[in-house]
Amino acid sequence: MKTTPRGRFITFEGIDGAGKSTQIARLADALRARGLEVLRTREPGGTELGEKLRDLLLDMAMHVDTEAMLMFAARREHLAAVIEPALAAGAWVLSDRFTDATYAYQVGGHGLAAARCDALEAWVHPGFSPDLTFLFDLPSAVAAARVAATGADPDRFERERRDFFERVRAAYLERARREPGRFRVLDATRPPDGIAADVAAGLAEKAWL
């Protein structure tokens, strides 16, 4: 009996305003044009429960430990109900953020002890990580200007001070330095077409297509 090849799990990381959503949509279209099944999702969220937890996380002030545990609770449900079944069925899953974001925002930004994040990661998804992660890197001032230009009401993370986002950015880059085989760091100040070319090149390096 022929088995279905496992799909690929690709994550997109970076501070708000980095342009992740645009590139996720472009890659999804390109993969579908090749006849592949693609699932787009996001964190926190991705499930009915996850979206409810997202509303709490983005709106309500809370202790950083509570914040981290809620993030991982949403992630566990996301993995069990969406990501793992889709990968098993052969779909390519494109996620706007995953555990790297928890390290960046909760550990780097809010000062959560890294050991606590490591313990939650080992419990929620031991031995499981994205096949490829694109980190959209840009200065926090540029990102803030882009977010402000949308005119949308900022959530509680978007209302953080500039130094918070500098710590988040630094944590992301440190994470990428520790796992160079998984991460592709992209200059997110470039025009969308140039970034899309970088994403395509990152996939080409993997020789999956």
SEKEKE-919533 format. One record per residue: residue number from 1; residue in one letter; x, y, z of N, C-alpha, C, O, CB in turn. Coordinates in steps of 0.05 Angstrom, whole numbers, plus 5000, padded with zeros to 4 digits. Each point is the difference from the previous one (the first is absolute). Last residue first. Glycine has a CB too. Layout:
residues N
  seq  type   n.X   n.Y   n.Z  ca.X  ca.Y  ca.Z   c.X   c.Y   c.Z   o.X   o.Y   o.Z  cb.X  cb.Y  cb.Z
  NUM     A     X     Y     Z     X     Y     Z     X     Y     Z     X     Y     Z     X     Y     Z
...
end
This chain:
residues 209
  seq  type   n.X   n.Y   n.Z  ca.X  ca.Y  ca.Z   c.X   c.Y   c.Z   o.X   o.Y   o.Z  cb.X  cb.Y  cb.Z
  209     L  5221  5412  4917  4981  5002  4978  5013  4989  4974  4986  5000  4979  4992  5039  5043
  208     W  5069  4968  5063  4975  4985  5006  4982  4998  4976  4983  4982  4998  5020  5033  5049
  207     A  5090  5027  4977  4995  4980  4978  4976  4983  5006  5000  4975  4995  5048  5025  4995
  206     K  4998  5076  5059  4991  4975  5012  4995  4978  4980  4999  4976  5007  4980  5050  5029
  205     E  5045  5063  4939  5022  4988  5014  4993  4973  5012  5017  4983  5002  5000  5063  5008
  204     A  4916  5008  4950  5016  4987  4980  5024  4986  5013  5009  4979  4991  4977  5055  4974
  203     L  4958  5021  5087  4987  4974  4994  5018  4985  4981  5003  4975  5002  4951  5045  5005
  202     G  5074  5066  5013  5001  4984  5024  4988  4972  4996  5011  4980  5010  4988  5061  5017
  201     A  4993  5024  4905  5027  4990  5001  5004  4982  5025  5014  4979  4998  5002  5062  4978
  200     A  4902  5004  5014  5003  4979  4979  5027  4987  5001  5003  4976  4997  4964  5048  4974
  199     V  5019  5050  5085  4985  4977  5009  5002  4977  4980  5005  4977  5009  4963  5054  5015
  198     D  5070  5050  4951  5015  4988  5021  4986  4975  5011  5013  4980  5006  5007  5065  5006
  197     A  4935  5007  4925  5022  4986  4987  5017  4986  5021  5010  4978  4995  4990  5056  4967
  196     A  4932  5022  5069  4989  4975  4989  5021  4984  4986  5000  4975  5001  4956  5048  4993
  195     I  5068  5062  5037  4997  4981  5023  4989  4973  4990  5008  4979  5008  4985  5060  5024
  194     G  5014  5031  4906  5027  4991  5008  4998  4980  5022  5015  4980  5000  5004  5063  4986
  193     D  4902  4999  4987  5010  4982  4979  5027  4989  5007  5005  4976  4995  4969  5049  4971
  192     P  4986  5041  5092  4988  4973  5001  5010  4981  4979  5004  4976  5006  4956  5046  5012
  191     P  5105  5058  5015  4973  4999  4987  4990  4971  5000  5016  4981  5001  4996  5058  4971
  190     R  5056  4986  5108  5001  4999  4970  4971  5000  4989  4982  4994  5015  5063  4982  4986
  189     T  4982  5018  5093  4997  5027  4990  4999  5002  4970  4994  5021  4989  5031  4995  5052
  188     A  4989  4903  5012  4972  5007  4996  4996  5029  4993  4978  5009  4997  5010  4955  5034
  187     D  5089  4956  4964  5000  5029  5004  4972  5010  4992  4993  5003  4977  5057  5002  5014
  186     L  4974  4893  5045  4994  5017  4977  5000  5029  5008  4989  5007  5021  4985  4956  4957
  185     V  5061  4932  5056  4995  5027  5009  4998  5018  4975  5019  5002  4984  5005  4990  5060
  184     R  4961  4901  4979  5010  5017  4979  4992  5028  5008  4977  5007  5002  5018  4957  4961
  183     F  5016  4934  5093  4992  5028  4996  5011  5012  4974  5023  4993  4992  4975  5012  5057
  182     R  5022  4904  4983  4971  5003  4997  4992  5028  4992  4980  5004  4985  5014  4961  5049
  181     G  5097  5010  4982  4990  4982  4980  4970  5003  4995  4990  4993  4978  5046  4976  5035
  180     P  5013  5080  5055  5004  5010  4973  4989  4982  4978  4993  5009  4978  5047  5015  5038
  179     E  4951  4992  5090  4990  4979  4982  5002  5010  4971  4980  5004  4987  4989  4979  5049
  178     R  5063  5071  5037  5003  4973  5012  4991  4978  4981  5009  4977  5003  4984  5044  5042
  177     R  4998  5070  4931  5028  4993  5001  5005  4973  5011  5019  4986  4993  4992  5062  5013
  176     A  4901  4988  4994  5009  4993  4973  5030  4992  4999  5007  4982  4986  4958  5049  4995
  175     R  4999  5001  5100  4988  4974  4994  5009  4991  4972  5007  4976  4997  4953  5035  5032
  174     E  5064  5075  4996  5015  4981  5015  4990  4971  4995  5016  4982  4997  4993  5053  5038
  173     L  4943  5037  4927  5026  4996  4987  5018  4980  5014  5015  4985  4988  4981  5062  4995
  172     Y  4920  4976  5057  4996  4986  4975  5027  4994  4986  5005  4978  4992  4950  5045  5003
  171     A  5047  5031  5081  4994  4972  5007  4996  4983  4975  5009  4978  4999  4971  5037  5045
  170     A  5030  5079  4946  5026  4987  5008  4996  4971  5007  5017  4983  4993  4999  5061  5024
  169     R  4907  5007  4964  5016  4996  4976  5026  4986  5006  5009  4981  4986  4971  5061  4995
  168     V  4966  4982  5091  4987  4979  4984  5017  4994  4975  5005  4977  4994  4949  5037  5023
  167     R  5071  5059  5036  5006  4975  5013  4989  4976  4985  5012  4979  4998  4989  5045  5046
  166     E  4978  5061  4925  5028  4995  4995  5009  4975  5014  5016  4985  4989  4992  5064  5008
  165     F  4905  4980  5017  5003  4989  4973  5029  4996  4993  5007  4981  4984  4951  5040  5003
  164     F  5022  5021  5095  4988  4973  5000  5005  4987  4973  5009  4977  5000  4956  5037  5033
  163     D  5057  5076  4978  5021  4982  5010  4990  4972  5002  5016  4981  4998  5003  5057  5027
  162     R  4921  5032  4948  5019  4993  4979  5021  4980  5010  5008  4982  4986  4985  5063  4994
  161     R  4911  4954  5069  5020  5020  4994  5021  4990  4980  5002  4975  4995  4991  5044  5050
  160     E  4903  4943  4957  5025  4999  5016  5020  5022  4990  4998  5010  4978  4995  4940  5030
  159     R  4919  5025  4954  5002  5024  5016  5025  5001  5017  5005  5020  5014  4946  4982  4987
  158     E  5024  4922  4945  5007  5022  4982  5003  5027  5015  5013  5018  4990  4963  4958  4973
  157     F  4993  4948  5084  5028  4996  4993  5009  5024  4982  5022  5010  5003  4973  4939  5000
  156     R  4915  5047  5023  5017  5008  5023  5030  4995  4994  5017  5013  5012  4945  4976  5019
  155     D  4976  5035  4886  4995  4982  5022  5021  5006  5022  5017  5018  4996  4964  4946  4973
  154     P  4981  5109  4956  5021  4982  5008  4992  4982  5023  4984  5008  5017  5049  5026  4968
  153     D  4907  5010  4933  5004  5003  5029  5022  4980  5009  4997  4976  4994  4955  5040  5013
  152     A  5049  5021  4891  4986  4981  5017  5006  5006  5030  5021  5010  5007  4981  4955  4956
  151     G  5036  5078  4956  4978  5013  5013  4984  4982  5018  4980  5009  5011  5018  5020  4950
  150     T  5086  4963  4981  4976  4984  4994  4975  5013  5012  4978  4996  4990  5050  4963  5008
  149     A  5062  5075  5016  4988  5008  4975  4975  4984  4993  4984  5010  4983  5062  5002  5002
  148     A  5007  4967  5092  4985  5025  5004  4986  5008  4974  4978  5011  5001  5054  5004  5034
  147     V  5027  4912  4961  4976  4993  5016  4982  5025  5003  4976  4998  4997  5050  4966  5027
  146     R  5058  5049  4935  4982  4984  4983  4974  4993  5014  4978  5002  4989  5062  4979  4988
  145     A  5028  5062  5072  4988  5018  4981  4981  4986  4981  4979  5011  4993  5062  5017  5009
  144     A  5008  4921  5060  4980  5016  5013  4986  5019  4981  4976  5004  5002  5051  4992  5040
  143     A  5046  4952  4926  4977  4984  5005  4977  5016  5013  4977  4998  4992  5053  4961  5013
  142     V  5053  5082  4984  4987  4996  4974  4975  4984  5003  4979  5006  4988  5066  4995  4989
  141     A  5008  5011  5099  4988  5026  4992  4986  4997  4973  4978  5012  4996  5058  5013  5029
  140     S  5014  4902  5011  4974  5003  5013  4986  5026  4991  4976  5002  4999  5041  4971  5040
  139     P  5051  4975  4895  5001  5016  5024  4972  5005  5011  4981  5001  4986  5061  5021  4997
  138     L  4973  4887  4964  5001  5029  4993  5001  5016  5026  4992  4990  5021  4983  5002  4936
  137     D  5015  4898  4997  5014  5018  5019  5000  5029  4990  5006  5005  4976  5023  4956  5038
  136     F  4923  4937  4977  4999  5026  4987  5011  5021  5019  4987  5007  5020  4972  4979  4953
  135     L  5051  4903  5015  5000  5021  5020  5001  5027  4985  5021  5006  4987  5001  4965  5049
  134     F  4950  4921  4943  5009  5025  4988  4996  5022  5022  4978  5004  5010  5009  4981  4942
  133     T  5024  4902  5049  4990  5024  5012  5012  5024  4986  5024  5003  4999  4969  4974  5045
  132     L  4989  4907  4946  5014  5024  4991  4986  5024  5012  4976  5002  5002  5037  4976  4954
  131     D  4963  4936  5071  5020  4991  4981  5016  5024  4990  5023  4996  4992  4947  4966  4994
  130     P  4984  5036  5114  4995  5005  4972  5022  4989  4982  5023  4998  5008  4952  5044  5005
  129     S  5011  4906  5077  5005  5028  4994  4994  5005  4970  4998  4981  4985  5037  5023  5052
  128     F  4965  4916  5050  4986  5010  4977  5007  5030  4996  4998  5016  5019  4965  4950  4987
  127     G  5064  4976  5069  5012  4990  4976  4987  5010  4974  5007  4991  4978  5004  4969  5048
  126     P  4929  5052  5057  5027  4989  5002  5010  4990  4973  4986  4984  4987  5005  5004  5061
  125     H  4931  5077  4986  5007  4987  4975  5029  4990  5000  5017  5011  4987  4951  5019  4990
  124     V  4984  4998  5104  4979  5004  4980  5008  4988  4973  4983  4988  4987  5004  5053  5036
  123     W  5074  4957  5053  4975  4986  5007  4980  5001  4977  4988  4980  4993  5019  5032  5054
  122     A  5076  5033  4947  5006  4971  5002  4975  4984  5006  4997  4977  4993  5049  5034  5022
  121     E  4949  5084  4984  5004  4990  4973  5004  4970  5000  4990  4985  4983  5030  5059  5004
  120     L  4974  5000  5095  4974  4999  4987  5002  4989  4972  4984  4985  4990  5001  5054  5037
  119     A  5094  4975  5021  4985  4978  5012  4972  4998  4987  4991  4977  4995  5033  5030  5049
  118     D  5033  5064  4931  5011  4974  4991  4983  4977  5010  4995  4981  4986  5051  5039  5013
  117     C  4934  5066  5032  4991  4997  4973  5010  4973  4988  4985  4986  4986  5015  5064  5008
  116     R  5029  4973  5091  4971  4994  5001  4989  4996  4972  4984  4983  4995  5012  5044  5047
  115     A  5094  4999  4969  4997  4973  5008  4970  4992  5001  4993  4977  4994  5050  5026  5032
  114     A  4984  5087  4957  5003  4983  4976  4995  4971  5007  4990  4984  4984  5043  5048  4997
  113     A  4922  5051  5071  5024  4984  5002  5001  4980  4976  4980  4986  4995  5019  5018  5056
  112     L  4952  5090  4938  4994  4973  5010  5026  4985  5002  5018  5003  4982  4936  4997  4997
  111     G  5031  5095  4989  5018  4991  5022  4993  4973  5012  5009  4994  5022  4998  5052  4987
  110     H  4955  5012  4915  4988  5003  5026  5016  4987  5023  4992  5002  5023  4965  4999  4954
  109     G  5075  5001  4928  4985  5025  5006  4991  5004  5028  5004  5021  5012  4982  4976  4942
  108     G  5062  4922  5017  5015  5024  4994  4986  5026  5008  5012  5017  5013  5007  4958  4950
  107     V  4935  4943  5054  5027  4999  5012  5015  5026  4995  5009  5013  5019  4992  4937  4975
  106     Q  4913  5045  4968  4998  4995  5029  5027  5000  5013  5003  5012  5021  4955  4962  4970
  105     Y  5038  5042  4914  4983  5019  5014  4999  4995  5030  5001  5019  5016  4972  4983  4943
  104     A  5082  4942  4984  5006  5028  4994  4983  5019  5018  5011  5018  5012  5000  4969  4941
  103     Y  4977  4918  5053  5026  5008  5010  5005  5029  4995  5012  5014  5018  5005  4940  4972
  102     T  4905  5013  4975  4998  5000  5030  5027  5007  5012  5002  5015  5019  4962  4951  4979
  101     A  5030  5024  4909  4988  5025  5008  4997  5001  5030  5003  5022  5012  4972  4980  4946
  100     D  5056  4919  5000  5020  5021  5000  4989  5026  5009  5015  5016  5013  5008  4960  4950
   99     T  4919  4949  5025  5014  5002  5026  5022  5021  5000  5006  5011  5021  4982  4942  4987
   98     F  4947  5065  4916  4999  4975  5015  5016  5004  5025  5001  5022  5011  4994  4949  4946
   97     R  4964  5089  4948  5011  4996  5027  4996  4972  5011  4981  4986  4993  5010  5062  5014
   96     D  4961  4967  4910  5009  5026  5009  5007  4997  5030  4982  5003  5017  4990  5022  4948
   95     S  5027  4893  4960  4989  5012  5025  5013  5027  5006  5025  5003  4999  4967  4951  5019
   94     L  4987  4963  4905  5014  5025  5002  4988  5015  5024  4977  5007  5000  5032  4995  4950
   93     V  4996  4892  5007  4988  5018  5019  5017  5024  5003  5024  4999  5006  4956  4963  5019
   92     W  4997  4954  4902  5021  5019  5008  4986  5020  5019  4981  5013  4992  5047  4981  4965
   91     A  4938  4901  5025  4998  5029  4995  5025  5015  5009  5014  4991  5018  4936  5005  4986
   90     G  5027  4906  5005  5016  5009  4978  4999  5029  4993  5012  5009  4981  4982  4947  5002
   89     A  4966  4989  5091  4985  4997  4975  5015  5010  4975  4990  4999  4978  4968  5006  5049
   88     A  5078  5004  5061  4996  4971  4996  4986  4994  4973  5004  4980  4987  4995  5013  5063
   87     L  5009  5097  4980  5026  4989  4991  4998  4970  4994  5011  4991  4980  5012  5043  5048
   86     A  4901  5007  5009  5005  5010  4973  5026  4990  4989  5002  4992  4977  4972  5049  5034
   85     P  5002  4938  5079  4983  4986  4980  5006  5009  4971  5000  4984  4982  4965  5010  5053
   84     E  5081  5052  5035  5009  4972  4997  4982  4984  4981  5011  4986  4983  5006  5016  5063
   83     I  4960  5090  4973  5026  4997  4988  5007  4971  4995  5007  4992  4977  5007  5050  5045
   82     V  4900  4980  5022  5004  5011  4973  5027  4992  4987  5000  4988  4979  4972  5050  5035
   81     A  4994  4935  5076  4975  5002  4984  5006  5008  4971  4984  4994  4982  4992  5017  5059
   80     A  5094  4979  5026  4984  4975  5000  4977  5001  4980  4994  4980  4987  5018  5015  5061
   79     L  5046  5082  4964  5015  4977  4990  4982  4975  4997  4999  4987  4979  5042  5031  5042
   78     H  4922  5059  5019  5006  5005  4972  5014  4977  4987  4994  4991  4978  5009  5058  5032
   77     E  4983  4951  5083  4975  4995  4985  5004  5003  4970  4989  4985  4985  4985  5031  5055
   76     R  5098  5005  5015  4995  4972  5002  4975  4992  4985  4999  4980  4985  5023  5019  5060
   75     R  5000  5093  4962  5018  4985  4981  4995  4970  5001  4999  4987  4979  5036  5048  5027
   74     A  4921  5023  5055  4989  5004  4973  5016  4984  4980  4989  4989  4981  4995  5057  5032
   73     A  5049  4954  5073  4975  4986  5000  4987  5002  4972  4990  4980  4989  5004  5029  5061
   72     F  5084  5040  4966  5006  4971  4995  4974  4984  5001  4998  4979  4987  5048  5027  5032
   71     M  4948  5086  5000  5011  4997  4973  5004  4970  4994  4993  4991  4978  5029  5054  5026
   70     L  4953  4977  5083  4977  5002  4981  5010  4998  4971  4986  4988  4984  4990  5041  5049
   69     M  5089  4972  5034  4985  4975  5002  4975  5001  4981  4993  4980  4988  5023  5014  5060
   68     A  5039  5083  4959  5014  4978  4987  4984  4975  5001  4998  4985  4980  5045  5036  5032
   67     E  4922  5054  5034  5002  5005  4971  5012  4977  4985  4990  4991  4980  5013  5058  5030
   66     T  4998  4950  5084  4974  4994  4990  4999  5003  4969  4989  4984  4986  4990  5032  5058
   65     D  5099  5011  4999  4998  4971  5001  4972  4991  4989  4999  4980  4985  5032  5019  5055
   64     V  4987  5094  4968  5013  4988  4978  4999  4969  5000  5000  4988  4979  5030  5052  5020
   63     H  4891  5020  5042  5027  4993  5007  5014  4986  4977  4986  4986  4985  5000  5010  5064
   62     M  4936  5071  4924  5003  4976  5016  5029  4996  5007  5018  5012  4988  4941  4967  4991
   61     A  4959  5086  4963  5026  5000  5014  5001  4976  5019  4980  4993  5012  5023  5057  4985
   60     M  4936  4956  4912  4999  5001  5029  5028  4999  5012  5016  4982  4993  4939  4996  5006
   59     D  5025  5019  4904  4984  5022  5012  5005  5003  5030  5000  5023  5009  4966  4969  4956
   58     L  5072  4940  4974  5005  5026  4987  4986  5023  5013  5007  5023  4995  4998  4952  4963
   57     L  4984  4934  5073  5029  5007  5001  5005  5028  4988  5018  5014  5010  4992  4937  4987
   56     L  4901  5012  5001  5009  5006  5027  5029  5010  5001  5006  5020  5013  4962  4945  5004
   55     D  4998  5006  4900  4986  5025  5009  5009  5008  5028  5004  5024  5005  4957  4964  4966
   54     R  5070  4929  4996  5013  5023  4987  4987  5027  5009  5015  5019  5006  4997  4951  4954
   53     L  4948  4949  5066  5024  5006  5017  5015  5024  4988  5011  5016  5015  4992  4936  4999
   52     K  4925  5017  4937  4990  5012  5024  5023  5007  5019  5000  5021  5012  4958  4952  4984
   51     E  5063  4981  4925  4992  5028  4994  4988  5013  5025  5004  5025  5003  4987  4962  4949
   50     G  5033  4922  5054  5024  5017  4997  4993  5029  4994  5013  5018  5010  5011  4942  4974
   49     L  4907  4974  5019  5011  5006  5027  5024  5019  4998  5002  5019  5016  4982  4936  5000
   48     E  4981  5016  4903  4979  5016  5014  5010  5007  5028  4997  5023  5008  4967  4955  4966
   47     T  5114  5008  4959  4977  4983  5007  4980  5018  5014  5005  5023  5006  5024  4935  4999
   46     G  5049  5082  4961  5000  4977  4984  4977  4980  5005  4994  4983  4983  5054  5023  5014
   45     G  5012  5067  5068  4975  4997  4985  5001  4973  4985  5011  4981  5009  4985  5069  4986
   44     P  5085  5022  5041  4981  4981  5011  4975  5000  4984  4992  5020  4988  5027  4988  5058
   43     E  5032  4983  4893  5001  4998  5029  5004  5027  5013  5012  5018  4988  5008  4936  5006
   42     R  4942  4996  4904  5014  5020  5016  5000  4993  5029  4985  4983  5010  5002  5051  4957
   41     T  4999  4926  4920  4989  5002  5027  5017  5021  5016  5018  5012  4988  4966  4939  5010
   40     R  4995  4993  4898  5010  5024  5014  4988  5002  5027  4976  4996  5004  5030  5028  4952
   39     L  5012  4894  4968  4984  5010  5022  5014  5024  5013  5023  4998  5008  4958  4956  5001
   38     V  5020  4984  4892  5012  5019  5018  4980  5008  5022  4977  5006  4994  5054  5010  4969
   37     E  4995  4908  4952  4980  5008  5019  5014  5017  5021  5020  4993  5011  4952  4965  4981
   36     L  5062  5032  4903  5002  4991  5028  4977  5009  5017  4988  5022  4995  5062  4979  4999
   35     G  4974  5017  4909  4982  4977  5006  5002  4989  5028  4990  4979  5006  5014  5010  4947
   34     R  5039  5090  5004  5014  4975  4995  4984  4975  5006  5009  4978  4997  5033  5047  5013
   33     A  4925  5062  5009  5004  4999  4971  5015  4975  4991  4998  4992  4977  5001  5059  5022
   32     R  4991  4968  5092  4975  4989  4989  5002  4999  4970  4989  4982  4988  4985  5037  5050
   31     L  5097  5022  5007  5000  4971  5005  4974  4987  4989  5002  4978  4989  5025  5029  5053
   30     A  4982  5087  4952  5021  4987  4984  5000  4969  5004  5003  4985  4980  5025  5057  5022
   29     D  4914  5012  5051  4992  5000  4972  5019  4985  4983  4992  4985  4982  4985  5059  5025
   28     A  5047  4969  5082  4978  4981  4999  4990  4998  4971  4995  4978  4990  4992  5033  5057
   27     L  5079  5053  4973  5011  4973  4999  4977  4979  4997  5003  4981  4986  5037  5034  5042
   26     R  4936  5075  4982  5013  4996  4974  5011  4972  4998  4998  4987  4979  5014  5061  5020
   25     A  4948  4979  5082  4980  4998  4979  5013  4994  4973  4990  4984  4985  4981  5048  5040
   24     I  5085  4985  5048  4986  4974  5004  4980  4996  4978  4998  4978  4988  5008  5026  5062
   23     Q  5038  5078  4953  5017  4979  4990  4988  4972  5004  5004  4983  4983  5035  5046  5026
   22     T  4917  5048  5025  5002  5003  4971  5015  4977  4989  4992  4988  4979  5007  5061  5024
   21     S  4996  4958  5091  4974  4992  4988  5001  5001  4969  4990  4982  4987  4987  5035  5054
   20     K  5099  5014  5013  4996  4971  4998  4975  4992  4985  5001  4982  4984  5023  5015  5060
   19     G  5021  5093  4980  4991  4991  4973  4996  4970  4997  4999  4990  4978  5024  5049  5005
   18     A  5003  5023  5095  5022  4989  4984  4991  4991  4972  5017  4995  4983  5006  4992  5060
   17     G  4924  5048  5035  5009  5020  4980  5022  4990  4982  5009  5015  4982  4978  5019  5050
   16     D  5005  4924  5064  4978  5010  4985  5009  5022  4981  5016  5017  5008  4952  4971  5029
   15     I  5106  4941  4990  4983  5019  5014  4978  5010  4982  5002  4998  4975  5036  5015  5054
   14     G  5003  4888  4954  5009  5028  4999  4980  5018  5016  4978  4992  5005  5044  4999  4951
   13     E  4980  4905  4988  5004  5013  5025  5009  5029  4996  5010  5007  4979  5001  4949  5043
   12     F  4944  4947  4931  5008  5027  4994  5001  5016  5026  4980  5002  5014  5000  4995  4939
   11     T  5024  4891  5012  4990  5021  5017  5012  5027  4992  5022  5001  4989  4972  4967  5049
   10     I  4982  4924  4925  5016  5024  4996  4989  5023  5017  4976  5006  4998  5037  4979  4955
    9     F  4983  4902  5027  4991  5020  5019  5018  5024  4998  5024  4998  5008  4956  4967  5023
    8     R  4988  4946  4901  5020  5017  5011  4988  5022  5018  4979  5010  4995  5050  4981  4965
    7     G  4935  4903  5015  5002  5027  4990  5023  5015  5013  5015  4989  5015  4936  5011  4976
    6     R  5044  4892  4992  4994  5020  5019  5003  5028  4987  5018  5004  4984  4997  4966  5054
    5     P  4957  4943  4904  5023  5014  5011  4992  5022  5019  4980  5013  4996  5046  4976  4962
    4     T  4916  4921  5025  5001  5029  4992  5025  5012  5012  5004  4999  5024  4946  5004  4973
    3     T  5042  4891  4975  4994  5019  5022  5003  5029  4989  5015  5005  4981  5002  4961  5053
    2     K  4957  4931  4922  5016  5025  4998  4992  5019  5022  4977  5005  5005  5027  4989  4945
    1     M  4993  4895  5048  4983  5024  5000  5018  5025  5000  5018  5002  5016  4945  4973  5008
end
